[in-house]
Amino acid sequence: MNIILVLIDFREPNERMSSCSIQLVLAFHTDSWRLPVASPNPDLVGYDPGPKCI
């Protein structure tokens, strides 16, 4: 089973990407999954996870 993964960024219009993904699905007779992606939250960038022990 082949699946085409389409990553969607909501910052700009995605009509062209959507039409291209539909053409690929029809050409290869596969399924497609659309996955929304987003930038990381700027408040959390640069912080390491977990407590630090000395």
C-alpha positions as a printed NumPy array, in Angstrom:
array([[  0.   ,   0.   ,   0.   ],
       [  1.398,   3.377,  -0.996],
       [  0.385,   6.513,   0.838],
       [  1.237,  10.099,  -0.086],
       [  1.826,  12.291,   2.949],
       [  0.908,  15.939,   2.358],
       [  2.23 ,  18.415,   4.927],
       [  0.08 ,  21.537,   5.207],
       [  1.369,  24.842,   6.53 ],
       [ -1.514,  27.203,   7.225],
       [  0.522,  30.414,   6.859],
       [ -0.02 ,  30.679,   3.106],
       [ -2.598,  29.431,   0.579],
       [ -2.203,  25.769,  -0.344],
       [ -4.438,  25.44 ,  -3.395],
       [ -1.547,  24.506,  -5.688],
       [ -0.211,  21.899,  -3.274],
       [ -3.675,  20.424,  -2.841],
       [ -4.221,  20.139,  -6.595],
       [ -0.769,  18.552,  -7.073],
       [ -1.422,  16.016,  -4.33 ],
       [ -4.775,  15.112,  -5.878],
       [ -3.09 ,  14.578,  -9.254],
       [ -0.492,  12.291,  -7.649],
       [ -3.171,  10.268,  -5.855],
       [ -5.096,   9.779,  -9.089],
       [ -1.975,   8.967, -11.115],
       [ -0.611,   6.348,  -8.689],
       [ -3.978,   5.04 ,  -7.414],
       [ -2.999,   5.584,  -3.779],
       [ -4.355,   7.209,  -0.647],
       [ -3.222,  10.486,   0.832],
       [ -2.928,  11.719,   4.388],
       [ -2.876,  15.416,   5.161],
       [ -0.863,  16.452,   8.177],
       [ -1.03 ,  20.032,   9.469],
       [  2.312,  21.399,  10.629],
       [  3.076,  24.502,  12.664],
       [  6.085,  26.425,  13.875],
       [  7.183,  25.777,  17.454],
       [  5.887,  28.076,  20.138],
       [  8.503,  30.874,  20.477],
       [  8.044,  30.973,  24.27 ],
       [  9.371,  27.417,  24.591],
       [ 12.275,  27.54 ,  22.131],
       [ 15.65 ,  27.175,  23.813],
       [ 14.467,  25.537,  27.024],
       [ 15.656,  22.027,  27.79 ],
       [ 13.09 ,  19.515,  29.076],
       [ 13.177,  18.118,  32.553],
       [ 14.784,  19.201,  35.82 ],
       [ 18.52 ,  19.717,  36.002],
       [ 20.473,  18.037,  38.795],
       [ 23.838,  19.223,  40.059]])
